[in-house]
Amino acid sequence: MIVDLSLLVPATRQQVWAVLTDFDHMASFISNLKESKVISTSADTLKVFQRGSAQYGPISFPFESTREMRLDPFDSIRSRMISGNIRKMEGTTRLVEEVAQTRITYHTDSIPGVWIPPIVGKVFIEHEIREQFWEIRNEIIKRKQESGQLPQIASEEINAASLINWNYSKYKLRDNFCVINKRVGGMGLITGRKSS
């Protein structure tokens, strides 16, 4: 399954990078992680072990992985599965500076280690990716506020800073989180949460 995501955050690339690469503390701000730690480092490459449980409604999927992370500071993170209960997971996260904000783009190609019904799988993966990136975004904003670089403002004002306009065929939505483009078996799908 291929997933592409785009998210705008009111922070610098350095502030976003600090959270995206804080692997040793990631379990404290991503709710589906029970353990996350760097197990080895070599130049620009890290090996990261993570363990947790993804859940959506009655569906629960425990996961465990060791991934190789190649870091190009403030620009990109390339990850590759080394071992775990997911058959394949390769991904690239990129940071692009925009006016007073940073756009995070994420591309991943994965194959689950267990069979998941296609319709259930699409909903499940969409939910997990949304949750993870929403929690990462919240941690970036929290740290920026704690450093005094961002005033304590209402959540709806923060949301307004990350609105994304997107178009797909005849649909026009204003999405207050991110765009996920999932291609499954050659089929293109775009989903988004409508702002109220």
FENSUL-V451786 format. One record per pair of residues at least 4 apart in sequence whose C-alpha atoms are under 8 Angstrom apart, sorted by the first residue. I is the first residue (numbers start at 0). J is the second residue. D is the distance in whole Angstrom. If there is no record, write none. Layout:
I&J&D  I&J&D
//
This chain:
0&108&6  0&109&5  0&110&6  0&181&7  0&182&6  0&183&6  1&106&7  1&107&6  1&108&4  1&109&7  1&180&8  1&181&6  1&182&5  1&183&7  2&105&8  2&106&6  2&107&5  2&108&7  2&179&6  2&180&6  2&181&5  2&182&7  3&104&7  3&105&6  3&106&5  3&107&7  3&178&8  3&179&5  3&180&5  3&181&7  4&103&8  4&104&6  4&105&5  4&106&6  4&177&6  4&178&5  4&179&5  4&180&7  5&102&7  5&103&6  5&104&4  5&105&6  5&177&5  5&178&6  5&179&7  6&102&6  6&103&5  6&104&6  6&161&7  6&163&8  6&176&6  6&177&5  6&178&7  7&100&7  7&101&6  7&102&4  7&103&6  7&160&8  7&161&5  7&162&7  7&163&7  7&176&8  7&177&8  8&100&6  8&101&5  8&102&6  8&103&8  8&136&7  8&160&7  8&161&6  9&99&6  9&100&4  9&101&6  9&140&8  9&157&8  9&160&6  9&161&7  10&14&6  10&15&7  10&99&7  10&100&5  10&101&6  10&139&7  10&140&7  10&143&8  11&15&6  11&96&7  11&99&7  11&100&6  11&101&6  12&16&6  12&73&6  12&74&8  12&94&6  12&95&7  12&96&6  12&101&6  13&17&6  13&73&6  14&18&7  14&139&7  14&143&8  15&19&6  15&101&8  15&139&6  16&20&6  16&72&8  16&73&6  17&21&6  18&135&7  18&138&7  18&139&6  19&135&7  21&25&6  22&35&6  22&36&6  22&37&6  22&47&7  23&35&6  23&36&4  23&37&6  24&28&8  24&35&7  24&36&8  25&29&6  25&32&8  25&35&6  26&30&7  26&31&8  26&32&5  26&33&6  26&34&6  26&35&6  28&134&6  28&135&7  28&138&7  29&131&6  29&134&6  29&135&7  30&131&8  30&134&8  31&51&6  31&52&5  31&53&6  31&54&8  31&131&8  32&49&7  32&50&6  32&51&4  32&52&7  33&49&8  33&50&6  33&51&5  33&52&8  34&48&8  34&49&5  34&50&5  34&51&7  35&47&7  35&48&6  35&49&4  35&50&7  36&47&6  36&48&5  36&49&7  37&45&7  37&46&6  37&47&4  37&48&6  38&45&8  38&46&6  38&47&6  38&48&7  39&45&6  39&46&5  39&47&7  40&44&6  40&45&5  40&46&6  41&45&6  43&69&6  43&70&5  43&71&7  44&67&7  44&68&5  44&69&5  44&70&6  45&67&6  45&68&5  45&69&7  45&70&8  46&65&7  46&66&6  46&67&5  46&68&6  47&65&5  47&66&5  47&67&6  47&68&7  48&63&8  48&64&6  48&65&4  48&66&7  49&63&6  49&64&5  49&65&6  50&61&8  50&62&6  50&63&4  50&64&7  51&61&6  51&62&5  51&63&7  52&59&7  52&60&6  52&61&4  52&62&6  53&59&6  53&60&5  53&61&6  53&62&7  53&127&7  54&58&6  54&59&4  54&60&6  54&123&8  54&127&8  55&59&7  55&123&6  55&126&7  55&127&8  62&83&8  62&84&6  62&85&7  63&83&5  63&84&6  63&85&8  64&80&7  64&81&8  64&82&6  64&83&4  64&84&7  64&85&7  65&80&6  65&81&6  65&82&5  65&83&6  66&78&6  66&79&5  66&80&4  66&81&5  66&82&7  67&78&6  67&79&5  67&80&6  67&81&7  68&76&6  68&77&6  68&78&5  68&79&7  69&76&6  69&77&5  69&78&6  70&75&6  70&76&5  70&77&7  71&75&5  71&76&6  73&94&7  74&93&6  74&94&5  74&95&7  75&91&7  75&92&5  75&93&4  75&94&6  76&91&6  76&92&5  76&93&7  77&89&8  77&90&6  77&91&4  77&92&7  78&88&8  78&89&6  78&90&5  78&91&6  79&88&6  79&89&5  79&90&7  80&87&6  80&88&5  80&89&6  84&111&8  84&112&5  85&109&8  85&110&6  85&111&5  85&112&4  85&113&8  86&109&7  86&110&5  86&111&6  86&112&5  87&108&7  87&109&5  87&110&5  87&111&7  87&112&8  88&107&7  88&108&6  88&109&4  88&110&7  89&107&6  89&108&5  89&109&6  90&105&7  90&106&5  90&107&4  90&108&6  91&105&6  91&106&5  91&107&6  92&103&7  92&104&6  92&105&4  92&106&7  93&103&6  93&104&5  93&105&6  94&101&6  94&102&6  94&103&5  94&104&7  95&101&6  95&102&5  95&103&7  96&100&6  96&101&5  96&102&6  97&101&5  97&102&7  111&115&8  115&119&7  115&120&6  116&120&6  117&121&6  118&122&7  119&123&6  120&124&6  121&125&6  122&126&6  123&127&6  124&128&6  125&129&6  125&179&8  126&130&6  127&131&6  128&132&6  129&133&6  129&177&8  130&134&6  131&135&6  132&136&6  133&137&6  133&176&8  134&138&6  135&139&6  136&140&6  137&141&6  138&142&6  139&143&6  140&144&6  140&149&8  141&145&6  142&146&6  143&147&6  143&148&5  143&149&6  144&148&6  144&149&5  144&150&6  144&151&6  145&149&8  152&156&7  152&157&7  153&157&7  154&158&6  155&159&6  156&160&7  157&161&7  158&162&7  158&175&6  158&176&8  159&175&7  161&175&6  161&176&7  162&173&7  162&174&6  162&175&5  162&176&7  163&173&6  163&174&5  163&175&6  163&176&7  163&177&7  164&171&8  164&172&7  164&173&5  164&174&6  165&171&6  165&172&6  165&173&7  165&174&8  165&178&8  166&170&6  166&171&5  166&172&7  167&171&7  167&189&7  172&191&8  172&193&7  173&193&6  173&194&6  174&178&7  174&191&6  174&192&6  174&193&5  174&194&6  175&192&7  175&193&7  175&194&6  176&191&7  176&192&7  177&191&7  177&192&8  178&189&7  178&190&6  178&191&6  179&189&6  179&190&6  179&191&7  180&187&7  180&188&6  180&189&5  180&190&7  181&186&8  181&187&6  181&188&5  181&189&6  182&186&5  182&187&5  182&188&6  183&187&7
//
